[in-house]
Amino acid sequence: MAVSDRLRRLRSITNTEGHTSDVDAHSREEHLADAVARGVQGGFVATLMMTAFRLPLLRSLPPSANFWSQYVADGEPDDHPVAGLALHLLYGVGSGAIFGGLFSLYTAGRSIEPEGRGLVWGSIYGMVLSAFGVQVMLHALLDIRLEADELALFHAGHLVYGLSLGAWVGSRTEGVENPDREYEYDTGN
């Protein structure tokens, strides 16, 4: 099913009797804006998680430092640790915003709790970003070829990102307004 068909279907599902199209459009816009904001937050947290996972294992800056040193400034990637990490964080936050918006538009699988959907779709999203990172960022733009063990850790880092992002967005979706009450932390559940 094409994206435009899915959007039309979503609009028809969200339209309810008694509302004008202006009210429905406004609430959809608010819903999407909230979802993107959750994605931005989740992208920030997930990028920190991924970076904390990868730095001690790979003992090198993210490839965004290579991008910075090759396309923006002169020198070696190690000459630009702050810029490399800032660019990496910017990528992660931007990707989180996209995930938040997409997650809010996806209507199938509503019988699964949003946290579960977030974990599943977040892990898939992380792996898609990883494949994009290898093929486009590393190979095409930076001409970097990772060894097998480095490639495995690169993919594992993006899986950590996707799981963290999906867990964040999913746990803050669809009426989870009061986590203390929703998850009943005080009762030991």
Secondary structure, DSSP 4 states (H G I P E B T S, - for coil): --HHHHHHHHHHHH--TT--HHHHHHHHHHHHHHHHHHHHHHHHHHHHHHHHHHHHHH-S--HHHHHHHHHTSSS-GGG-HHHHHHHHHHHHHHHHHHHHHHHHH--TTTTS-HHHHHHHHHHHHHHHHHHHIIIIIIIIIT-----HHHHHHHHHHHHHHHHHHHHHHHHTSSS---HHHHHTGGGT-
